[in-house]
């Protein structure tokens, strides 16, 4: 994707407070990247190189990747993996898969194997402990997978234990309110790509307009019935959100679909952990 359509890379920095965070983990820095869509069209090598360089310059304690490495054909994952191999992190690199990564029969296996071959830990309904037992890292299957069963994973953790959850689709934050989630990291939305200042993503505006149209009118026009395109909660399309007692951060991603981005640049996120 040409930089005129995607916009310049943005480095978003934020501090997230976690109740009960051990003193030894205060100040730990996470870097999140998401939605690469590395297919020769939606993400340029120049943008990818800038994102990797930016991540390394931040000197993260942990790098977290939240899905959609390819778009349709899984073959480009091998070239992407060669580039992601240059990512640096003190405690490792962890990843979950997105809906595009499981579209074809063998995509999940091929993408997982390619990332694993460069030392990336791919979590699929699994718990990891890059910072030790005091702050588990949960990686869930994609929301559109038949294997999305958060209860089987979340119920393994003591409710008093702080945790970070990787889940590609931010809509899952609604379901995950049943458990403690100190920080959920998601992508999927590309931030809405086209954002109207003061109003939000274009598709959120569309959703609000559609909701005001009587159901009997919507029923006659199928395109009006599809007001939950991509996600239901467009109000969570990017940034940090409080969902009940839980916190959700949605990364705008690196890849860009046509017609491009407007007031919604591609993003690398730097998150510093602190205690409440």
C-alpha positions in Angstrom: 0.0 0.0 0.0 1.4 3.4 -1.0 2.2 5.7 1.9 -0.2 8.3 0.5 -3.1 5.9 1.1 -1.9 4.5 4.4 -0.4 7.6 6.0 2.8 7.8 8.1 3.5 5.3 10.8 2.4 6.4 14.3 3.9 5.3 17.6 1.2 5.4 20.3 2.4 5.5 23.9 0.3 4.8 26.9 0.5 3.7 30.5 -1.9 1.0 31.7 -2.5 0.5 35.4 -3.0 -3.0 36.7 -4.3 -3.8 40.2 -2.0 -6.1 42.1 0.9 -5.8 39.6 4.0 -7.0 41.4 6.6 -4.3 42.1 9.1 -6.3 39.9 6.9 -5.8 36.9 6.2 -2.0 37.3 7.6 -0.2 34.3 7.7 -3.2 32.0 7.2 -2.1 28.4 5.0 -4.0 25.9 5.0 -3.4 22.2 1.9 -4.4 20.2 1.6 -4.8 16.4 -1.4 -6.1 14.5 -3.1 -6.7 11.2 -0.1 -6.8 8.8 -2.0 -8.2 5.8 1.3 -8.9 4.2 0.3 -9.9 0.7 2.2 -7.5 -1.6 -0.6 -5.0 -1.7 -1.8 -3.9 1.7 1.5 -3.3 3.5 4.7 -2.0 1.9 8.1 -3.4 2.9 9.1 0.2 3.8 6.3 0.5 6.3 7.0 -2.9 7.8 10.7 -2.1 8.1 9.8 1.2 9.9 7.5 -0.6 12.3 10.2 -3.2 13.2 12.8 -0.5 13.6 10.4 1.5 15.8 9.7 -1.5 18.0 13.4 -2.3 18.4 14.2 1.3 19.3 11.6 1.1 22.1 13.6 -1.7 23.6 10.5 -3.7 24.7 10.4 -6.2 27.4 7.7 -8.1 25.5 6.5 -7.9 21.9 2.9 -9.0 21.2 1.3 -9.6 17.8 -2.4 -9.8 17.5 -3.2 -11.5 14.2 -4.0 -11.2 10.5 -0.5 -11.7 9.2 -1.8 -12.4 5.7 -5.0 -11.7 3.8 -6.0 -14.8 1.9 -3.2 -17.0 0.5 -0.9 -18.0 3.5 2.2 -18.2 1.3 3.4 -14.7 2.1 3.8 -15.6 5.8 7.2 -17.1 5.0 8.5 -13.8 3.6 6.9 -11.9 6.5 8.5 -14.2 9.0 12.0 -13.4 7.6 11.3 -9.8 8.3 9.7 -10.3 11.8 12.8 -12.3 12.7 14.6 -9.0 13.3 12.2 -8.1 16.1 14.0 -7.8 19.5 12.4 -8.4 22.9 13.8 -9.2 26.4 11.1 -11.7 27.3 10.2 -13.0 23.9 7.6 -12.5 21.2 4.1 -13.9 21.6 1.2 -14.0 19.0 -2.3 -15.0 18.4 -4.0 -15.6 15.0 -6.8 -13.6 13.4 -9.7 -14.4 11.2 -7.7 -14.1 8.0 -5.1 -16.5 9.3 -7.6 -19.4 9.5 -9.6 -18.8 6.3 -8.2 -21.8 4.4 -7.8 -25.4 5.5 -4.1 -25.3 6.1 -3.6 -21.6 6.8 -3.5 -22.0 10.6 -0.8 -24.7 10.5 1.3 -23.0 7.9 1.2 -19.6 9.7 1.8 -21.1 13.1 4.8 -23.1 11.8 6.3 -20.1 10.0 6.1 -17.9 13.1 7.3 -20.7 15.4 10.4 -21.2 13.2 11.6 -17.7 14.0 11.0 -18.0 17.8 7.5 -16.5 18.0 5.3 -18.3 20.5 1.9 -18.7 18.9 -0.9 -19.1 21.5 -4.2 -20.8 20.6 -6.3 -21.1 23.7 -3.1 -21.2 25.8 -1.5 -19.5 28.8 2.1 -18.5 28.8 4.3 -16.9 31.5 6.9 -14.7 29.9 7.1 -12.6 33.2 6.5 -15.5 35.5 3.5 -16.8 37.4 2.5 -13.4 38.7 1.3 -12.1 35.3 0.0 -14.8 32.9 -0.4 -14.1 29.2 -3.5 -15.6 27.7 -3.8 -16.1 23.9 -7.3 -17.0 22.6 -8.4 -18.7 19.4 -10.0 -16.3 16.9 -13.6 -15.3 17.6 -14.7 -16.8 14.2 -13.0 -20.2 15.0 -15.1 -23.1 16.1 -12.4 -23.5 18.8 -13.1 -20.2 20.5 -13.9 -21.4 24.0 -12.6 -18.8 26.4 -14.0 -20.5 29.5 -11.7 -23.5 29.1 -8.7 -21.2 29.3 -9.8 -18.4 31.6 -11.2 -20.7 34.3 -7.7 -22.1 34.7 -6.5 -18.9 36.3 -7.1 -17.7 39.9 -9.4 -14.7 39.9 -7.0 -12.8 42.1 -4.2 -13.1 39.6 -3.6 -10.2 37.2 -3.5 -11.2 33.5 -3.1 -9.9 29.9 -5.3 -11.4 27.2 -4.6 -11.4 23.5 -7.8 -11.7 21.4 -7.8 -10.5 17.8 -11.4 -9.4 17.7 -12.3 -6.6 20.1 -16.0 -7.7 20.2 -14.7 -10.5 22.5 -14.3 -7.9 25.3 -18.1 -8.2 25.8 -17.9 -11.9 26.4 -14.8 -11.7 28.5 -16.5 -9.5 31.1 -17.3 -12.8 32.8 -13.6 -13.0 33.9 -10.9 -10.7 35.1 -9.0 -9.1 32.2 -6.6 -6.5 33.3 -5.6 -5.7 29.8 -7.0 -7.1 26.5 -5.0 -6.4 23.4 -6.9 -6.6 20.1 -6.8 -5.5 16.4 -9.1 -6.5 13.6 -10.7 -3.1 12.9 -7.8 -1.2 11.4 -9.1 1.6 13.6 -12.0 2.0 11.1 -9.5 3.3 8.5 -11.6 6.4 7.7 -12.3 8.5 10.8 -14.2 11.7 11.0 -12.7 14.0 13.6 -15.1 14.5 16.5 -17.4 11.8 15.2 -15.4 8.6 15.0 -15.0 5.9 12.4 -17.1 6.2 9.3 -18.7 2.8 9.9 -19.7 3.8 13.5 -21.4 6.8 11.9 -23.1 4.5 9.4 -24.1 2.2 12.3 -25.7 5.0 14.2 -27.7 6.2 11.2 -28.9 2.7 10.4 -30.1 2.2 13.9 -32.5 5.1 13.5 -34.1 3.6 10.4 -37.3 1.6 11.3 -36.8 -2.2 11.2 -39.5 -2.6 8.6 -37.5 -0.3 6.2 -34.2 -2.0 7.0 -35.8 -5.4 6.3 -36.4 -4.4 2.7 -32.8 -3.4 2.0 -30.2 -6.2 2.9 -27.3 -3.7 3.0 -29.1 -1.8 5.8 -29.4 -5.0 7.8 -25.6 -5.5 7.8 -24.9 -2.8 10.4 -22.5 -5.0 12.3 -20.0 -5.3 9.4 -16.5 -6.5 10.7 -17.5 -5.9 14.4 -20.6 -4.9 16.4 -18.8 -2.5 18.7 -17.4 0.2 16.4 -17.1 2.4 19.4 -14.2 0.2 20.4 -12.5 0.5 17.0 -9.3 1.9 18.4 -7.6 3.1 21.5 -8.1 2.3 25.2 -11.5 1.4 26.6 -13.0 0.5 29.9 -15.4 -2.5 29.5 -17.0 -3.1 32.8 -14.1 -3.9 35.2 -11.8 -4.8 32.3 -9.5 -2.8 30.0 -9.3 -3.1 26.2 -6.8 -1.6 23.9 -7.4 -1.8 20.1 -4.4 -1.3 17.8 -5.2 0.3 14.3 -2.9 -2.2 12.6 -0.2 -1.8 9.9 -2.0 -3.1 6.8 -4.4 -0.9 4.8 -7.4 -1.8 2.6 -8.6 0.4 -0.2 -9.7 3.2 -0.3 -7.0 3.9 2.3 -6.8 5.6 5.6 -7.9 9.0 6.7 -7.1 10.4 10.1 -6.3 6.8 11.1 -2.6 6.1 10.6 -1.0 2.7 10.9 0.2 2.0 14.4 2.9 0.5 16.7 1.8 0.6 20.3 4.1 1.0 23.3 2.5 0.2 26.6 4.1 0.7 30.0 2.7 -1.3 32.9 2.1 0.4 36.3 0.2 -0.6 39.4 -3.0 0.9 40.6 
